[in-house]
Amino acid sequence: EDESEEEPKLKYERLSNGVTEILQKDAASCMTVHEKFLALGTHYGKVYLLDVQGNITQKFDVSPVKINQISLDESGEHMGVCSEDGKVQVFGLYSAEEFHETFDCPIKIVAVHPHFARSHFKQFVTGGKKLLLYERGWMNRWKPSVLHEGEGNIRNVKWRGHLIAWANNMGVKILDMISKQRITNVPRDDISLRPDMYPCSLCWKDNLTLIIGWGNSVKICSVKERHASEMRDLPNRYVEIVFQFDTEFYISGLAPICDQLVILSYVKEISEKTEVECCARPRLDIVQPLVESCEEISSDALTVRGFQENECRDYHLEYSEGESLFYIISPRDVVVAKERDQDDHIDWLLEKKKYEEALMAAEISQKTIKKHKILDIGLAYINHLVEKGEYDLAARKCQKILGKNTELWEFEVYKFKEIGQLKAISRYLPRRDPVLKPLIYEMVLHEFLESDYEGFATLIKEWPGDLYNNTIIVQAVVDHLKKDPQNRTLLRTLAELYTYDQRYGRALEIYLTLRHKDVFQLIHKHNLFSSIRDKIVLLMDFDSEKAVDMLLDNEDKISIDRVVEELENRPELQHVYLHKLFKRDHHKGQRYHEKQISLYAEYDRPNLLPFLRDSTHCPLEKALEICQQRNFVEETVYLLSRMGNSRSALKMIMEELQDVDKAIEFAKEQDDGELWEDLILYSIDKPPFITGLLNNIGTHVDPILLIHRIKEGMEIPNLRDSLVKILQDYNLQILLREGCKKILVADSLSLLKKMHRTQMKGVLVDEENICESCLSPILPSDASKSFSVVVFHCRHMFHRECLPVSNTVSSAQFCNICSAKHRGPGSAVLEMKK
């Protein structure tokens, strides 16, 4: 297998049916291709019309000798034929129109006007020693005119649009039929070659591009319009050679294919046996023209009948423009070459065992391919991978190729079972849409259970429980556990199977035995709280934090009393539960606060003091007893102070803890003068305590009280620093007081000024105001009468006659209402008279 071999661009088949029959008795000399039919000329002077399958539709006996050329117009309704005996015929295939002429020399070529069917284009050319143009004129007479002569026999002619190109012994000429001017002469490159043995090949790619092949030289010529300023006496068109290159072999024919060329080459080679030059199989090459060279795209050697006896002139290449069909004509064979379609491309890929590429090509072109089916290619690909031993890849491809076809899936699974590769396909089996028969999944599970417990467990976890018969698999696992009862993988898997089967109690037992992390998820998911009432200790042993959280979150399902009862024999776990309960809510477990004192003391002393501080339900006497028994000084101090026995608490701090700072802090918290006195008395004969008191007592007790009690001659550590600190603290207090006084005075003055400004403003008195004494409108209804109103700064208003007579010596009046509450600013009078 040659993996590097390039895919051919063309495919070949012999033109058979009637052609085979003709060439058994005769030999092909020329052929012309129309999109509707073919016209084949033979050495015995016959012309056959064929369909594209090679069946004979019509036969013409034109001459007893070789037919040299057949020409058809674009409509396919008129045909021109010339033969070696000088006969020329132009006639209608579907009409009685006909022209006959016999020349005294062989006529090599004939070409009818492309639009011959139209009345004003009744023209054709013939070529022997001269190039003659025949035009039908008045009275339907044909008038000949010489277009060219004197350069040997005319070997080839091609008519396209208004341009005629022909080749003689000297080169190639192009005639513009509009101006009747010859616009170019392309000379022959290799004059050593006989023009009758190595004839020139001409082909129009389009109306303005001519391709010339002669010997081993190729020229591509472009007809262009000449600029008006360059014309003078020159033709209005000229020819530019845009590509020119040489080939390895002699050219027998050429044709365009897109922007490339198809070249039919005549090949000679040296025989290995006789060492004599002989004819080899002709080649059909596709090349990409470059400016001075070409790039070979593909090259095929053709095995045509009788190729050993053929010469370069015996081969011809004709093509059908619309369908990209190329006809290779030789005396004994006609071969059709056509571009390979997607089906051919897939055929080649399958032949080369490039299945993945073939599958991709089929998917891309699934609407256009006719011969292949994606599924068939995919199945062949899977078989190929299995044959190569690439089982995992083959199984993975099953997902894409088999799709939702359950029959094919089941067939492939059995095939994998036969070769012992069920494990390979297990990961890719469909689990929903489609779902296979339960037997398929059970077969795979049994395969894993026999050889791979971990793989079995993975499948049970990944596969939905409804794919297989759960009871059968459970029994199989139980049987295996009899041989290995402590296998954790099998136990875990059995628990999952019980879960699928809704036997949650059994699953829970296994999970708890295994201390598996999924036990809490299982309880929550399936609401198994009724099943764990007697398994609380196991859950706490497994993960106390998760267990407590779960129990507290579901108090409505498992009560606090039930949990405490279950944990009665495990006080350390009981403490964990009650502690977390207390953290969540200080009051829910109040009935257990007395029990918790002992639990904290035994298992969690750091949290005992916070518990005593936060709990309002624990009996203080019981707590004090326990703390005194265990000599918990800090807790005892707190309880004594909470029970009102601050002096005993202070004494314990000083005697048991010997911590003056804590004693001072305690005295500050209690803010009791007797405590300070006790602290001073206890500290007076202890220099370190005196230092501590001097450093901290200044803001609560007068330091002089302490200093006066210090015995003369007592050595006190850091006394000087302590005294300096006392003085500094005193100075700081003085500064703070003065600063506060200044701020207070400034604020008072500012507020007084603001009040004065406010009170100096006018007060609106109107009909809506009333006298605060008589409660009648403050203003009289008759504005002409005189009245007297007294308005105080507090906004209370009175008729003057309603105000009581003042008994004081001072003439100042005050608001009765405000005076009843307090005497102060704002009660002074503002009098109105009229």
TORNU-459598 format. One record per residue (C-alpha): residue in one letter; x, y, z. Coordinates in pm, whole numbers, plus 32768, in hexadecimal, padded with zeros to 4 digits. Last residue first. Layout:
N
AXYZ...
This chain:
834
K6B11A6C79B31K6BFEA60D9C0BM6CEFA4E99BE6E6DD6A4789CFEL6EFBA3829CE4V6F30A2DB9E34A7045A2009EB9S7012A0879EC7G711DA0319DCEP723AA0039EC2G71E59F4D9FFFR70EB9F14A11BH70719DB0A124K6F329CEDA0E4A6E2D9DDAA177S6EF99EF9A0F9C6ED09E749F97I6D549E7F9FACN6D3B9FC7A06BC6E27A0779F7CF6EF3A175A03EQ6ED0A2E7A088A6FDFA3D3A0F7S6F73A4F5A1D6S703EA474A2F9V6FA4A49CA455T6EEEA354A42CN6D77A329A452S6D34A327A2DBV6BCBA35EA275P6B43A230A1B8L6B40A246A03BC69E5A23D9F9CE69C8A3B79F8BR6B00A3C69EBDH6A6DA2CE9DC5F6B67A1AD9DB5M6C56A1099CBBH6D519FE89CDER6E6B9FF79BDEC6F809FA39CD9H6FF7A1049CA0F6EB9A17E9D4CV6DA2A23D9C9EV6CC2A32C9D65V6B96A3BB9CB1S6AE0A5079CE9F69A6A56D9C2ES68FEA6A69BA3K67C5A6769AD3S67CBA6C29961A683AA55E9907D66EFA4CC9973S6720A354998AP681EA3889A9AL6976A2E89A78I69EBA1D69B65P68CBA0F49B0BS682FA05E9C48L68E29F5A9D1CC68AEA0239E5BS6A109FE79EDFE6AE49F7C9DB9C6A48A08F9CE5I6A15A00F9B87N6AD0A02E9A3BE6A119FEE98F7E69AEA15998CCD6B15A1CD98A5V6C53A20B996DL6D9DA1D298BEV6ECAA1F199A5G6FEDA2D2994CK7156A25E9977M7212A2BE9AAFQ71D9A1689B44T729CA0BA9A30R73C1A1A69A44H73CEA1799BBFM73BF9FFF9B9DK74E1A0009AA5K75ABA0E09B88L75699FFA9CAFL75C69EC79BDDS77169F5F9B7EL775B9FC79CE4S770A9E6C9D67D77E39DC89C5CA790D9EA79CAFV78E09E6E9E25L78CA9CF29DF7I79F89CE69D0EK7AC89DB19E00K7A599CD99F24C7AA89B9A9E66G7C069C179E1EE7C379C799F87R7BBF9B259FFDL7C9A9A6C9F04L7DC89B379F65I7D8B9AEFA0D5Q7D5F997BA08FL7EA199779FC5N7F579A24A0DEY7ED6991AA1CED7F3C97FFA0DFQ8095989BA0BDL80B198BAA234I804B9750A264K813B96E4A151V825A979CA1F9L820196EEA33FS8204959AA295D835095E0A1E9R83EA9644A333L83619514A3E3N83EF9423A2E1P84049309A3E2I8397936AA545E848D9353A661M83D99394A7A8G849D948BA87DE836C953DA8FCK82319472A8EEI814094BCA7D2R7FF19528A85DH80109694A7FBI80619633A693L7F229568A670L7E329676A6E1I7F019777A622P7EBB96B5A4DED7D50972FA4E7V7C89960EA460H7BF895CCA301T7CD69683A205G7E17965EA2CBI7DF994EDA320N7EB4945CA1F8N802B9499A218L802894D0A392L7F5D9392A3C1G805192C4A2F6T8179934FA3B5I80C7930AA502F808591A3A490P81F79171A445P824F9207A59FK816D911BA665D8128919CA7C5I801C9296A759S7F8391ADA654Y7E789106A729L7E13924EA7CCI7E0B9300A67CL7D3491EEA5DED7C4691EDA706E7C1F9369A6E9W7BE99350A574L7ADE924AA5B4E7A3A932CA6B8G7A2C9445A5B8D79679370A4C0D798993A8A346Q79499234A305E79F8923DA1AFK7B129318A235A7B48922DA35AF7B5C9103A26BE7C5891BCA191I7D27920CA2C6A7D1E909FA330K7D75902DA1D1D7E9F9119A1CDV7F0890ACA32BD7F198F3FA2CBQ7F768E5EA3EFL7E848D61A35BE7E228CADA496E7E4D8DB7A5A0M7E078EF6A4E0I7D018E6AA3F8M7C658D9EA510K7C4E8ED3A5ECL7BA98F94A4D7A7AA48E84A4B0S7A6D8E76A626R7A398FF0A628S79508FE0A4FCN785A8EF0A59BG77308F6DA4D4M76D88E20A42CR77658EA1A2E3S78A88EFDA395L78C18DA4A42EL78738CFFA2DFY797B8DC8A227V7A848D83A32FT7A2D8C0FA329E7A508C07A1ABE7BA28CAEA1C0V7C148BCCA2DCF7BAF8A79A254N7C1989ACA383R7B678872A308Q7A91885EA442Q7A6D89D7A448C79F389D6A2DFI78F988C0A320E786E8969A458L785A8AB9A3AFA77998A24A288K76A5897BA371E76748ABEA435L764C8B86A2F3P75348AADA268C75458AC7A0E9H74258B7CA03FT74A88CD29FE3S75C68C499F12D76AD8D3F9E64R77AB8D7B9F7BL77B18C159FF5F77DB8B989E8EP78F68C8F9E49L799F8C0D9F8BL79768AA09F2AN79F48AC69DC3P7B668AA29E19R7B08897C9F04D7A9488979DECY7A80872A9E47E7A5287009FBDA79F6885DA034Y792588959EFEL786C874F9F38S783C8798A0ACI77A388EDA064Q76E088559F3FK760F8781A026E758C88BDA0D2H754B89579F7BY748288289F0BR732988B89F51Q739489F49E9FG73C4893D9D52K72FA8A2F9C7EH735A8B699D41H74B88BCE9CD4D746E8B869B63R756B8B2F9A56K769C8B299B38F75D78A689C40L757D895D9B3EK76E989489AD5H7750890E9C40L763688159C75Y76A6873C9B4FV781987459BA1H77CD87059D12Q76FB85D39CC2L781A85539BEDE790385689D1BP77F084DF9DF9R77D3839B9D30N76EE82C19E06E75D683C29DFDL760084019C89E74B5835C9C28E7402841E9D3EV749885699CD0V742885219B69R72C884C29BD4D72A685F79CB3I731686D99B97S7207864C9AB7I724485919973K715985F99859D7101875998CDE7265878B9940N72D8876497D6D73E1886F97B1L74678819990BL748F86AC98AEM753986FB9762D762887F397FEV767886FC9914A76BF85E3981BK779686C0973EE786D87299868S787685D09908D78F1851D97D3F790283A097EFD78E483819968M77BD846E9964L770F83A39854L774B82619912V76C882FF9A55I7591837A99A0K753E82229918D740781D899EAR733E82FB995EI73E582CC9809S72CB8220974ES71C2832597A4F72AC842B971DL72BD838395C8N723984AB9503H72AE842093B0K7396853A9349H73F185A494A8I744B84499525L750683F093E3Q75C9853593EBF762B84E99552V76A3838C94F9D7764840293C8K78A88428948CH78C382B594CCR791082359628L791980D8958ET7833804F969BL7765818C9688Y7748816E9510I76EA7FFF952AE75DA8041962AL75568164955EA7537808E9424R74737F8A94E7G738480929568Y736881389414R72D38011935EQ725B80F8924AD72DF800C9139Y73CB811C90BBT743D81489225Y746F7FD3924DL75497FDC9114E761380FA91A8A7645803792E9L76B37F07921FT77B57FE19173R7843805292BEL784F7EEC933AL78F57E7791F8T79FF7F82920FR7A347F489384N7A817DD6935DQ7A547D5194BCP796D7C2F9461D7A537B9D9354K79C87A4D92E2K786C7A8E9366L788E7BEC92DCH78967B5A917BD77437AB891ADV76B57BFD923AV77317CB59103A76827BBF901BQ75457BD690E7V75497D5190CEI75817D398F54I74537C588F23T73757D2F9001N73D77E6D8F4BN73627DF38DF8Y74187EE38D10L73F980418C7DD731180BC8D91G742C80FC8E88P74BF82148DB9W762A81CA8D5BE7747829A8DE8K775D82128F4BI771D80A98EE6L781980D18DCDT792481548EBAA78E9803C8FB3F79187F378EA2G7A597FDE8E33E7AD67FD38F9AY7A737E668FBFD7B287DFA8E81S7B337C8D8E17E79EF7BCF8E53L79217CFD8EB1F79957DAF8D76E790F7CA28C8EH77D37C848D60L77977DF98D30V77C17DDC8BB5M76C97CBD8B9EE75D57D768C7FY75E47EA48B97I75957DD38A64L74887D088B18P73D27E488B74K73867E7D89FEL74167FBD8973V73A9812189C5P73A8821E88ADD7372832F890CR740682F58A63R7538823E8AE3P75E881F9899AL771B811889BCY785F81DB899FR790E81808AE4S78B7800E8ABEI794D7FEA8962A7AB17F9E89D4K7A417EC98AF8L79817DE18A10Q7AC87D8F895EG7AD67C15896BI7ACE7BE087F1E79757B4587FCK78FE7C4E88F3F79637D638804K788D7CC286F7Y776E7CA087EBV77877E138836E77987E6586C1F76537DA9867CE75A97E5087A3W760B7FA78725L75A17F5085C3E744B7EE7863CT742C801A871BN746281148600K746E825F86BCG75C782CE8645L768A81A785BAI7799827E851EK77D083888626Q77BE82B1875EC7860818886AEK7994825D866DR79EE824587DDA79DC80CA87D2A7AC480BA86A5L7BB381AA8751D7BB780CE8886Y7BE47F9087BDE7D0D7FF986EDG7D6F7E9086A6K7DA97ECA8533E7C897DE284DBV7BAC7EA185CEL7C0C7FEA852AH7BB67F6183D1N7A6A7ED8844BI7A11803084DBY7A7380DA8393A79A47FE482C7L787C803383A9G78B481A78374I78CA818281FAD778580BF81F7L76DC81C182D9I774982E68202K76B5824B80CCH776D823C7F80K770C823A7E12K763F83747DEEI770C84847E9AT767D85E27E75K75B3861A7FB1Q76A985608093S77CA8637801AI785D86A98168E77FB85688217A7888849180FEA79D3854D8103M79EF8520827CL79AA83AD8262A7AAA8386814AE7BAB84458217E7B6D835D833DY7B78822C8260K7CC8826781BEK7CE780F98163K7D8F814D8015E7C6D80AC7F5CL7B7F81628042L7C2282AF7FEFW7C1382617E7AD7AA482067E88I7A5F83437F52H7AFE84197E43D7A3D835C7D39D78F883A27DF1Q795E850E7E15D798785337C9ER7AB884E27BCCE7AD985B47A96K7A9B84F2795CA7B71842E786AV7ACC836D774DV7B9E8273768CV7B6A8225751AD7C3180FF7496R7CBF805B735DP7D348184728DS7D66826773BDI7C76836C744AI7C9383F175ACY7B48849A7605F7B3F85987721L7A0085E777DFS79F1872A78A9E78738731788DG782B887E77E0E796A88937716S7961873D7677Y7AC086D77618E7B8B864974F8L7CEA85BA7507H7D7E850A73D9Y7E7D83F573B3D7EEE835E7267R7FCE84887214C80C3842C732EE80E982CD72A3N803A818E7307E80B5802772EBQ81057FE1745CF7FC5809B74C7G7EF57F84742BR7DD97F9E7525V7DFC80BB7617T7EA880917765L7EB981F977D9A7FD7827F78B0D7F58838379A6S7FFA84C87A1BS7F7A85BE7B1DI7FB387267B86E80F887657AC8E816C88CA7AF1C81C0898A79B8S82D88A60792EE831F8BB9789FV81F78C867920L81528B6979DDP804E8A757959Q7FBA897E7A54V7FCA882279BFI7EDB86FC799DD7F8085DC78E5L7EF684C7780CR800683DA77A4P801D82EF767AR8096818D76B8A81ED814F7628C8261814174BDC83B380A47484E852381027489V85FF7FCB747AE86B67F3A75A8T86207DE87544K85BF7D6F76A0E85B37EB1776BS84FC7F667654I856280D27639E843E81C17653K836182947576V8239835D75F3Y8125841B753DS808685177628L7F1C85807663I7F1E86CA7724V7E0A8747780BL7E4888B17867Q7DF9897C799DD7D2E8AB779E4C7BE589F679DAI7C2D88C47904P7CB1892277ACA7CFB882A7695L7E2D879375EDG7E8C869874E1S7FA485C0745BI80C486747508Y821E85DA7504F82B7858E7657E836B86467774T82AE87897743D832988E276E6F82A18A30775FQ81FD8B7176E8F80F68C427794V80708D9F773FI80BE8DA275CCE80238EE97556V7F538EFF7418Y7EE8903D7366R7DA490E37304N7D4F92217242P7E2C91AA7128L7F56928D70DBD7F6093A96FDER7F6494BA70EBM7EDD93FB7217E7FA9946D7342S7EE095A373A3A7D9A94DD738EH7E1393E27492R7E21927E7410E7D1B918E7491K7DA1904A751DV7DAE8EDC74B4S7E568E0A75C3C7F428CEF756AI7F998BBF763BK80CC8B0E75AFV812D89A475E8S82688900755BN82B5878B754DG8265875F73DDW8151885A73A6G804988C5749EI7F938A0F7470I7E898A97755EL7DBB8BBD74DFT7D148CBA75C7L7C258DC57542N7AD78D16750FD7B1F8C197622K7C0D8AF77659W7C368ACF74E0C7D008998748FL7E09894B738AS7EEA8819736FC800188207268P805C86DD71B9Y818586027213M8195850A70F2D810F85F56FE3P81CF871E7070R831A865D7061L83E686C9718CS852C877F7146I847688CE713CD845E88D572B8D83CA8A26731DR82B98A5C7217P82748BC971D6V814A8C83726EN80C08D6A7161T7FC88E7471CAI7EA88F577169R7E478EDD7011Q7D458FD06F92K7BE68F8A6F13S7B7590B26FEEI7A518FF47083M7ADF8E9A703FD7C178EDF710EL7D148DDA709CI7E098D29717EK7F428C7970FDV800B8B557188G815B8AE17107M822E8A8B6FD7N81A289396F68N803C89B06F8FA7F6389F870C0W7E158AA870CDA7D608B9A71B2I7C178C3C7148L7B888D587218H7A2C8DF27205G79958D037306R7A758BD3731DW7AF38B1571EAK7C098A157214V7CE6899B70F4N7DED888D70D6R7EED880A6FDCI7EDC89026EB8N7FDB887D6DC4G810A89496D65E81548ABA6D92G80D78B446C45E7F6C8B826C8EH7E7F8C546D62L7D1D8CDB6D66V7CC28C706C06S7B578CB76BABP7A3E8BC66B4FK78DC8C316AF1W77C38B406B35R76858B806A70N753E8B9B6B29M74B58C826A16W75868D9E6AA3G76908D3E6B9DR76FF8C1A6C6DE785F8C4E6CEBY797F8B5C6CC8L7AD28BBC6D5CL7C008B026CD5L7D488AC16D88K7E2E8A366C7DK7F0288FE6C57G7DEE88416D06G7D0C89036DEET7B9C89436DE4V7AD68A666E75F79648A8E6EBAQ78618B9E6E95K76E78BBC6E9FF76E78CC66FAFH75D48DA96F26S74CF8C946F2AR75098C20708EA75508AAC70B4F76BE8AE87070H76EB8B9571BFP783B8AF67213H78A18B2070A2V78FE89D17010A7A6089477026V7B0788536F31I7C6287BE6F3FK7D4E86D56E8EI7CC686EA6D2BP7D8C85FD6C51C7DD0868D6AF9D7D0A86B069B6F7BDE87346A6DT7A7C86AB6A7CE795D87886AEBH7809873D6B79F771E88296C39E75D687C66CDFE749488536D74A738B87426D84S7352877A6EF8Y738586C97046L74F486707030G753687906F46F764E876D6E50V77B787D16E09Q787A86D86D39V79E486EA6CC6K7A8A85DC6BF5G7BFE85F26BB2D7C49847B6BBDE7CD284966D24S7B8485036DACC7AC486376E19V798286506EE5G78B1877E6F51M778387567031H764F8825706EE7544880D7180G762887F472B1S75C18954731CE772B89BD7350D7791895771F1L7833880771B7S797B87AD7107I7A01865670A7Q7B66862D7029N7C4685386F70I7B5584206F10K7C28830B6E7AV7BC5826B6D2DP7A8E81D96C8DS79D5831D6CC4V78A783B06D74D77DD82806DDEF7711831E6EF9K76908264702FQ759182CC7138T753D828272A6I765C819D72FFN767C81627478G77BA81E97516Q772882457669V772E83B97610D7656837774DDL770083297397L76F683B57235Y77D582E87152V789983647027K792D825E6F3AG7A52828B6E51Y7B0381426E95H7C0581E96F78T7AF282547063G7A3D839170D1L797F83A9721AA787884B37268L780784CA73D3F76B9853D7463K75FC86457527E7715871A75B9H77D086FD7471V791786457446T79D886137305M7A9B84D972AEC7BB8847871C8S7C62834A712AA7BC2822671DEA7C1280CE7154D7B277FCF70B6K7AAE7E6C70ECQ7AD07E437268L7ACB7FBD728BI795F7FD97220E78DE7ECC730DT79967F5F7438V791080B773E0G77AB803273D3N77B27FC87542S78F8804675D7L799E81937629R7AAF811E7710E7ABA81A67871Y7BA082957925K7BA7835C7A67L7C5184AA7A91K7D0485647BAAP7DC4843A7C2FE7E01842A7DA7E7F6B844C7E06E802C83217E82S80D483667FD2E8019824F8085D809881487F93E800080008000
